[in-house]
Amino acid sequence: MTYLKVAVWVVALFFAGAWSFGLIVDPRKRIKATVVTVGLWWILMVFPALGAFNVLHLLWLMPLALIVPGGIQAGHVQRRLAHPSLSYVAVGSVLPVLGPAIVLSVL
């Protein structure tokens, strides 16, 4: 394994672990978009762990998993002036984030 791949694993595990710890310890951080983001990060890390695609793809998939749930939650709040449910944010985020990961694993 090259040093770059090890560095990507360290960074990915650091962010997922630190944000998971933050969600467990501080209830104020349990925003729906953040909960969905952390869940998607752990799911995304399963793909390279199983050899489905190269770990370097996490460099663009993890930021995508950060942006999409936040955008869905912000767009919903802006349109309806209400906070969406966790399932609404999760379901809306699955296809745009996990879709490319599944495509990469098939190729």
Secondary structure as UniProt FT lines:
FT   HELIX           3..25
FT   HELIX           27..29
FT   HELIX           32..49
FT   TURN            50..51
FT   HELIX           55..57
FT   HELIX           58..80
FT   HELIX           86..106
//
